[in-house]
Amino acid sequence: MRLERYELKAERSFMVFEFVSEGPKGKIPKLVQFGETNLKGLYNLAFGDKDLTTGEIDDSIVSNNNDSSKVLATVVATVYAFTDKYPDVWIYAAGSSKSRTRLYRMGLTRHLAEIEEDFDLYGQRMGEWESFEKGVEYEAFLVQRKKT
């Protein structure tokens, strides 16, 4: 996708990415982390503000820095980078709250045509996975890079 996004810094493993959100509330450090799950080839995408004390992700803060589109585009850029390095993985993502999951769904819906060029995208509804469709409320998302 060719959306405006923030500059990323990645660890060598491409499992952790950092960037800085800039807006009316100042500069807010953000983290994106891909973590292995107990299922082979499935990674959890965790995202949120970087806690400057612990260095960990705090996914409960609502920053409201008036840059949500740019932030989400940056998170999507990490998915591209991660799947460039690990092309066969599946990535699981869900918001830390129902409203945050809805925000993610709205972003996915807005750019669905572009996403579907490169990824297979699924939504979880009532515990079942189905191909992502516009206008459907999902509990979580699953994505895998399309094979070239």
C-alpha angles and dihedrals in degrees: 000000000000101000128136109268142165125265111265133216116200134193114239091259092053088229095114127041130183133197139156124243112214124199146105091316091055130243113339119187114225133194133204116191130183111206129189116243129205089266115083112249095010119115130185117226111218120187137174148100117323112245102226092206099051101020088229131124118268105198095176098071118100104210100183091195092154093244104094094133092052091045093050091047088053092051089050088052088058090054089054092048093046094049091045087062096035105029099170100053130108118224122211120200135174132162121252087240138024091254092051091049087051090052090052091048091052091052092048091048093050091056100029096124092055093043092051091056090068108017143046105229127197134180128210116228123174089348095306129108121230137163109283114261131184116254096024121119111230133191095210143351136235125196138180130181112251116247113251 
